[in-house]
Structures are given as C-alpha cells and as structure tokens.
Amino acid sequence: MKVVLNKIMKALNLSKITEEINHQKCIIGSKIHYHDVLESTMAEAKNLARCNCEEGTVVIAERQTSGRGRLDRNWISPEGGIWMSIILYPDLIPDEIPLITLSAGTAVCTVIEQLYQVYPGLKWPNDVILNGKKICGILTEGSIGRTGLDYAILGIGLNLNFDSTHLPVELKGYASTVISETGILFNTEEVLKCLLLELDKTYNCFISERKKIISLWESYSITLGQNVSAFFDNHTITGIATRITEKGSLIILAENSGKEVEVNSGVVSIRPKI
C-alpha cells in the first residue's frame, strides 16, 4: 500500500493537544518542542534536560536523520511515524529505569487497541509487536549523578502511517508499520494526544502502583510462557520466560539448570516451537 501524506503535526495541531493535556493537568506533554527534522529527538531531549527544563517536556520531529534504537541500532524515521522523546525526573534508583520502558509499552498498546481495535503485543523489554512484526521501539536512558538518577529520557518510535517498503530490506519480515499491517490510515493527531495522555497515566501509576503496571504489561506480553534465548553479560541462556520483577527484569527458568535467572538487559529472542 503506497501512502501519500501531508504534514500532520504542525503547530496548530500541537497547540490543541497541549491545551487538552493542560486541561487535564497532565505532566507529560504540557510542553512540546516540534521540529520538522532532527538528527535525534533523544539527543535534543538530553540537551534540554541538562538545562533543567520542565518534567514531561516532549521533543517530537516529523522525521529523524540519525534516529537511534536500543543497543545503538539505527532507527529509520521517515515522515508518517511518531518520533518523540520525553524528559522525566522520576524518583527511582537506576536499576528501576526499565520500568519506564515497560509502562510506555503498555501505553502504546492500550491506545492502539482502544482507538482502532487493533491488538498489538509486547516483547520484553522494549518492542511492540503486531502480526508478529515490530511496529514500535521504546528506549529509556538515564543520567546518573552523585546522588542517583538526575533525569531519564523516554524515546518512542512508532511506525504508523508510512509504507513498510521504506524500512531497510534487512528488516523485511521482522519490522513493519501499522498501516501496512492493518490497512488503516491512523489519525496521527488523535494517536499522539491519546498516547501522551496514556503515558502520563501509566507514568504516575507505576510510581505509585507498580504491581498494577507489571500486571498490565503481562496481559500484553508475547514473551512470558515462551521458550526464549537471552544474550547478556557475554553469554546466552535458554529457558522459559516466567515473570517480570518489580524492577522490570525478566525471569527465565533455565533449561540446563532448572534455576531462575534474572535478566535486566540484553537481547531476548523467542525460540520457535519444535
């Protein structure tokens, strides 16, 4: 499906979004910095965080020229997606940063499901999956100072309204876009507004009701109960993914030892059933 789009995130639309967000007294999205083009919204957000900008400030771009995903992978970011980073000052210890990623994943799934009756799933730690393909990546990075976490930047890259042929050929069969998987042209302004509202809700929820967010993430999970391989700390472990800890780590029941192993970073893949 070839899609031709006009620019749809201009200042007038964004002013309506911030008006609604401020009306509901939300933190996330109360300030939005819009750019036609940025190298990286994460990099720009970090610059703003170092200047002590307001919590919940959003940096959003029509497209990125050097978008970055997890493990420093290149993230293709043409027009038609939602590319944004959010500045947060959470009262967390550094080990709890993954909770921000998990809560953001639940927000993405909730919004897509509620608006369009499309049912994505979550692959630990940061992938939103639709029809077996990645449609959204989430990246959270923190700056650690002498007394703990100075700030965290939450980055979201949602492949929304552009054809999957714009993605690199090496990602064919692995990644896609929402419009390519559903045939639905999403209203980007509506998705963005609802996503910011839901992100604010889940952010506040995991700070005060951590178990509720973990439970919600588990309800969307396509990882738990699966036979997985995890590469971390320069070694690989295989086994059944059983649960998520209150810090957002993945627990795997190792097949070779029968012991539970806690994985808090690395690459996890779901192994095909034999």
N, C-alpha and C positions, 0 to 999 in steps of 0.2 A: 504494500500500500504506500503510494507516494503522497506525502502531505505537504502542502504549501501553507505557511503560516505567516501572519503579520506579527509585528512586535506586540506582545500582550502583557508586558509587565512595566508599563510606563508609569510615570509619577502619579498621574490621576488615579489609576487603579490602586497603587500602593497607598495613597493617602486615604482611600476608602477603607483599606484593610487596617491601617493603623488606627483609624477612627473607631472601628468596631473593636479592635483589641484594647484600646484605651478605655472604651465604654465599659468593657467587661473587667477592667482593672487587672489586666494580664501583665506579666513581666516580659515574656518572650514576644518580640515583635512590636513593642511600644516605640522603638526607633528602628527604621530600616534605611540602610545605605544601599542605593541601587546604582549599578554600573552596567553600561552596555557591554563592555568587555573588561575582563580582569585576567591576569595570569592565574590567580588562585584566590578564591574567597577566604580560604584558610589563612593564607599569608596576610591578607588585608585585615582580617579579624584580629590576628595576633598583634598587628601594629596598633589597632585601636585599643586592645586590651592593655597593652603596655602604657597607654595614655590614660588608663583608668576610666574608660567610657562606661556608660550605664549597663548594668546587667540586663541581659535579654536583647541587646542590640544585635540586629541581623545584617549581615552583608550578603547581598544577592546580586548575581550577574546574569545577563542574558546568555552569555557564553564565557567559557574559560579557555585560555590558550595553553595553560600548564596545570590543569586540574590534577589533583593527587588523591589517590586512594590509599587504602591500608598497605603497609609494607613498602611505601614509596612507589607504588604502581601508578602508571599514568592513567588518568581518568578522562575519557573522551567526553567533551562537554559542549555540544553544538546548541544552536537555538532550538527551543522546544522542550528543554528539560527544566527542572528546578535545581539550581546550583546555589547553595547558600551555606553560610556558617554563622553560628550563634555564639555570642560571648556570655559565659556563665561564671559565677563566683560561688560555687557550691560549698557547703560545709561538709566536706568529705576528706578522707585520707586518700593519698594517691592510689592505693590498692583498690579503691572503690570506684575509680573512674569508669570502668566497664559498665557500671550501672546506667550511666548516662546513655551509652550506646544502646543498651537493651531497651530502655524506656523510649528512646526515639524510634526504635524499630516497631514497637507496639503502636506508636502514634501513626506512623506511615500506614501500617496495615489497617488500623481502625478507620482512618479517613477514606482510604480507597474502598474498603468494604462498605462503609455506611453511605458514601456518595453514589457509588456505581454498582453495588452488588457484585463486585469482583473480589475474589478471595485469595489474597497472597499468603505466604507463609514466611517464617523466619528461620534462617540457618545461622547457627552460632558461629562467630559472635556478631557479625555486622551486615549480613546480607538479607535483603527482601527478595523473595523468590515468587515468580508467577509462572505457572505451567512448566515448572522445572528449570526456569531460566532467571538469572539475576536481573532485576529491574531497578534496584536501588542499593547504594552502598552508604554506609554510615561510618564516620571516623571521628573519634574523640581524642583530643590531645590536651594534656595538661602541662602547665608551667609550675614547677616545684621550687619554692623558695626556702628560706631558712626555717620558717615556722610551719611549712606544709604547702598545701596547694594554693598558689596565687590566683590562678584562673584556669578555666577549661574552655576549649573551643570545640563545639559540636558541628561537624560538617555533614551535610546531606546532599547526595547526588541522586536525583530521581529521574530516570529515563522515561519521560512522559510522552510528549507529542512530537516525536520525530521518528522517522522510519529506521528500523534496525539495520538497514544497509549502511547507515552512517557509522556503525560500530566497526572496529577493526575485524578483518576476516578471521583472525586467530580466536576471536571471541564467539564466532558463529556456533550455535548450539549450546553455548554457556550463558551468554548475556542477551538481553533483548530490551524492548521498550514496551510500555503499557499499551500504546496504540497498536503496535504490531501484534501483540498477543490478544487484544480484545476487539480491535476494530472500532473502539470508541475514541472520539476526539474529546479529551477532557478539557473542562473549563479551568485553565491554569489559575486564574484569579481566585476562583472558588476553592480549588485544591490548596493553594497557598494559604489563604485565610484560614480554612479549616485545619490545615496542618499546624499552623502557628498556634492556634487556639488549643489544639490537642496536645502539642508539645508542652505548652505551658501547664496544662492539666497533669500530664504524666510526670513532668519535672517536679512539680510540687508534691505529687503523690509519692514518688519514690523517696523523696526526702523524709516524708512523714509516715508513709505506709509501704515500706519496702517489699513486704511479702505480697502485697496486692499486685505490684508491678511484676514481680517474678512470676506470679501465678498467671497474669495476663500474657506475659511473654511465652510461658509454657503452653498456653492454649493455642498460640500461633506457630509453635515450634514444628519444624520438619526434621529436627536433629535428634531430639530425645526419643529413646527407644530404638534408635538405628545403630547398626554396626558402622563404626567410624574409624578413621585413621587420623591421628593428630601428630603434627610435626612441631615440636617445641624444644627449646634448650638443646638443639642439635641432635635430637633423637626422635624416633617415631614410636608411638604406642597405638595399638589397635584394641578395640573392645566395644562395649555397648555404652552409648551416652545415656546416663540415667537421670541426671537432675542438674539444676543450677543452684549455686550457693547464693547466700545473701550479699556477697560481694560481686556477683555476676560471673563467677568462674564456672567452667563446665566440669562435671564429674563423670569420669569414664571408668567403667568396670573392666579392668584389663583382662584380655582373654588368656594371656600367658601366665598370669599370677593369681587372678581372681581377686585382686585388691583394687580398691578405689584409688584413682589418680586424679588430682585436681589440676586442671589446665586453665591458666588465666591469660594466655596469649598463644600466638602461633597460628598454624594453618590446619583447619579441620576439614576433612572431606568425608562424605557419606559413601560407604562402600556398597557396591551393588549386591543384591541378594543372589545367592547361588541356588 
